[in-house]
Amino acid sequence: MRSLPLSDPGTPDVSSPVRFLLRTAAQQWRPMVAGSVIGTVWLLSQAVLPAAIGRAVDAGLVGPDGRGDAAALTRWSLLVLALAVVTACAAVLRHRYGVTNWLTACFRTLQQVGRHTARAGTAVTAKLPQGEVLASIASDGPRLADAFDVTQRAVASVAAVVVVAVLVLRTSVPIGLVILVGVPVVMALLLLVLRPLQERQRLHRKLSGELTSIGTDTVRGLRILRGIGGEEVFLDRYRAKSQQVRAAGVRVATWESALEALQILVPGLLVASLVWAGARATARGDVTAGELVALYGYAAFLTSPLRMLVEAADKYVRALVAARRLITLLEVPAAVVDRPGPAAGTRGGALTDPDSGVAAAAGELTAVVCDPPEDAAVLARRLARFDDDTRATFGGVPLRDLPVAEVRTRVLLAEDDAQLFSGTIREQVDPEHAHDDAEVLAALEVADARDVLDLVDGGLAGTVTERGRSLSGGQRQRLALARVLARDPEALVLVEPTSAVDAHTEARIAGRLRAARAGRTTVVATASPLVLPQVDHVCWVRDGHVVATGRHADLLATDPGYRAFVTRDTVGAAVPGPRTPGRPHLPLEEHP
């Protein structure tokens, strides 16, 4: 059986959960149809088996004269054996197609979520908590895929019930009517339980996502929580939310257990009715001994497709709940999209932000000092086009007119929140494996991060734990700086690249950064007096607008506001140089 390519999941249809499921099914219709056909063969071979056994009894054991017929018994026995072989072979193929359909639907859905999240960027986490996104990947994809696994069994079950009803009608019309009337009644009774179950599953899914968000926040801020003694507060929050999830899970389990019990009781009543009617018909002489055996076989067989139909309904309900949650995520619009029409061309140049008046000349190292400091991150995101509200230009061309992929390649933003992933040091600096060892070591040298190599066994092949927890905050920041320097983009925007390192390290990085970025456009958002003397140009920004520009020394001499802002933390300090305004200076140790 050929596996399906998953490289192109297509554009998701998020207009409704049903449309979403149908769109996903349309993308894998061939294995769905094949699995349904094979599943139908699998159940139909079981459905007609009682008829073959009944004929073996009537024709082979009883016979037309009451003495039996060995030849007829052999023929019908061989037919029973053939049906058993067909059932076994079809069962193997049906299971393989079921697994194929499940995996295809699950991974295609996860690809859609991954690609949309990559396109939408921070717009997703701005609208949805990270725990909700993680829960969609961890649970919603597999639950949605369950519907594709059970579909082939549902189709086969419907076909099997219809065939059994026809066979019973040919034997006895009253008994056949028991099946034709009883099966819809059984399904209606069982489906009554599914609606309240769906509501409780939706609530449980919502609370689970909230619990995951609290856990994610706690893990990310664990070091800070320990520093301020807030662990118990977050522990109490997690405990309270987990109890809500537990209570919601118990309510879901209550209805699921009721459904499970009804799946046994209600079909059992139908089977008992069928057996009772068949026994009375035999006593009256309306059916033969072989037909009675066949009726018992039909009664025993019907429990299987009925349970499958109820299972299918339950999984469809779960899939609809999961689809609604996925739609919520997929409906988040991307913060940055390509504009229609031909893209404007540019060969690079100055990077400017008309909203603030900041202008970084081509090939120069420009510093941006912002008051309040948090404005620096907003400004940097405009310069790198992290949303389409920006009016920033690159070489005189609005960034909004350039393809997003080109902007990401040529204008690189490195924010102050250094993100590392589990892997080797080489993978932290060069995740795309586009540079040789010498270039990677050169980037580490500029970021003054060569000492990190001494902390792990294997040098560049040494392993960094998840999120770089085995490293200090300064070491993580320097590795992240080496990573962006290795990319060597035309324009680089750095936000507080040295905020977590000591003064001596910061001085070395500042001098090396100027040399490494010579001839390329670089913007550094910082208020450090160790970095500012190394830049070519300073933009002094207050309340979102440039109020003065020039070299650092000139602004210190001529602008009292700039001088007070930059030097406020140096008064009485043993070692000159602040981190950021309001942040205590650590002269000899890196910030955690």
Residue, then its C-alpha position, 0 to 999 in steps of 0.5 A: m500500500r503506497s503511503l500518501p505525501l504530506s508535503d502540501p496539506g492545502t489551504p484549510d477551510v475554516s468556515s465550519p467544523v463540518r466543512f473542515l472535516l470534509r475538506t480534510a477527507a477530500q484531500q485523502w479520498r482515495p484511501m478513505v474509499a479503499g478502506s471503506v470498500i475493504g471494511t465493507v467486504w470485511l463485515l459483509s463476509q461476516a454478515v452472510l456467514p450465519a446464512a451459510i451455516g444455516r444452509a449447511v445445517d438444512a442441506g447437509l445435516v438435515g437434508p431433503d429426506g432427513r438423512g443428511d447429505a455429505a456432499a452438500l455439507t462439504r460444499w457449504s463447509l468449504l464456503v464457510l471456510a472461504l468466508a472466514v479466509v476473506t474475513a481474515c484478509a479483509a481485516v488485515l487490510r482494513h486495519r492498515y487503511g485505518v491506520t493510514n487514514w488516521l496518520t494522514a489526517c492527523f499529520r495533515t492537520l498538524q501541518q496546517v496548524g504548523r504552517h498557519t502558526a508560522r505564517a501568522g507569527t505572534a498574532v497567534t500568541a497575541k490572541l490565544p494563550q500558548g497552552e491553547v496552541l499546544a493543546s491543539i497540537a497534542s490532542d485536537g489533531p489526534r481526536l480529529a483523526d479518529a473520525f477518519d479511522v472509524t469512518q470505514r467501519a461506520v460505512a461497513s456497519v451500515a451496509a452490514v445492517v442492511v444486508v442482515a435485514v434483507l436476509v432476515l426478511r427473506t426468512s421471515v417478514p415479521i422478524g425482519l421488521v424487528i430489525l428494520v424498526g429496532v435498529p433506528v430505535v437503538m441508534a436514537l436512544l444512544l444518540l440522545v446521550l451524545r449531545p450532553l456528552q459533547e457539551r461536557q467534552r467541550l468544557h473539559r477541552k477548554l479547561s485543559g487548554e487553560l491548565t496547560s497555559i498556566g503550566t507553561d507560564t509557570v515553567r517559563g518563569l520558574r526562576i523569577l518565581r523562585g527569586i520573588g517567592g511566588e512559587e506557592v501562588f502559582l502552585d495554588r493557581y495550578r492546583a485550583k485549575s487542575q481540580q476544575v479539569r478533574a471535575a470536568g473529566v469526571r463529568v465526561a467519564t460519567w456520560e461516557s460510562a452511561l454510553e458504554a452501558l447503553q451500548i451493551l444494554v440496548p443492542g442486547l435487548l434488540v438481540a434478545s427480541l430477535v432470538w425470542a421471535g426466531a424461537r417462536a417462529t421455529a416452534r410454529g414451524d415457520v422457519t427451519a432448524g437451519e434458518l433458526v441457527a442463521l437467526y441466532g448468528y444474525a443476532a450475535f453478529l448485529t451487536s458488532p456493527l451496532r457498537m461500531l455505529v455508536e463508536a463512530a457517532d461518539k468519535y464524530v462528536r469528539a472530532l467536531v469539538a476538536a475541529r471547532r478548537l482548530i478553527t479558532l486557531l486557524e482563523v487568527p489572521a496573519a500579522v504580515v501578508d504579501r500584497p498583490g501585484p508585482a513586488a518592488g525591487t531594492r538593493g538595500g540601503a537605509l532603514t527608516d521608520p517615518d512614524s518615529g523619525v528613526a533613520a539608520a544610514a546604509g552601512e552604519l552602526t546606529a543606536v536607538v535610545c528610547d525613553p521609555p525603554e519599552d518603546a524600543a521593542v515596538l520600534a524594532r518590530r516596525l523596522a523588521r515588519f513584524d506587522d503590516d501597520t509599519r511604514a518603515t522603508f528599506g532603501g527607500v522602498p516600503l517594507r510592506d511592498l516587499p515579499v515577506a520571505e525577502v524581508r525575513t532574509r534581508v532584515l533580521l530582528a533579534e529581540d532581547d528574549a534569547q530563545l534556545f532549543s535542545g541540540t548542539i552548540r553548532e545547531q544553536v548558532d547555525p541551525e541551517h548548517a550553512h556555515d563551516d566550523a571556522e565561520v561558526l567559531a568566528a560568530l562565537e568570537v564576536a559574541d564573546a561566547r567561546d567560553v560556552l564551548d568549555l562548559v560542555d563536552g564535545g565543543l561545537a558538538g556539545t549538547v545544550t539542554e532544552r531552552g538552554r537551561s544549563l546556561s546562564g542568562g548571559q550565555r544564552q544571550r551571547l549564543a543567540l547573538a552569535r546566531v544572528l551574526a552568523r546569518d550576516p543579513e543586510a540589515l540587522v536590528l538588535v534589541e538590548p543585545t548585551s543586557a544580561v552580560d557583565a560590563h567587561t564582556e559588554a565592552r568586548i562585544a561592543g568593539r567586535l560588533r562594530a568591526a564584524r558589521a562594518g559596511r552593513t546596516t545595523v540598528v542597536a536599541t540600547a542605553s548602555p554607555l559601553v555600547l553607545p561610544q562604538v556606534d556611528h550615530v545615535c537617535w534619541v527617542r522620547d515618547g515615540h519620536v526622535v528628539a535629537t540625533g548625533r554622536h554619543a559624545d555630542l549628545l552627552a555634551t549638548d542634551p541634558g535629557y539624554r545625559a540624565f537618561v543614559t548616565r542615571d545608573t552610573v552615579g556612585a557605581a564602582v564600574p561605569g555603565p548601566r544595563t537598561p534604565g532602572r535595572p541594577h548593574l552587575p559589574l562582574e557577573e552575568h544576569p540570570 
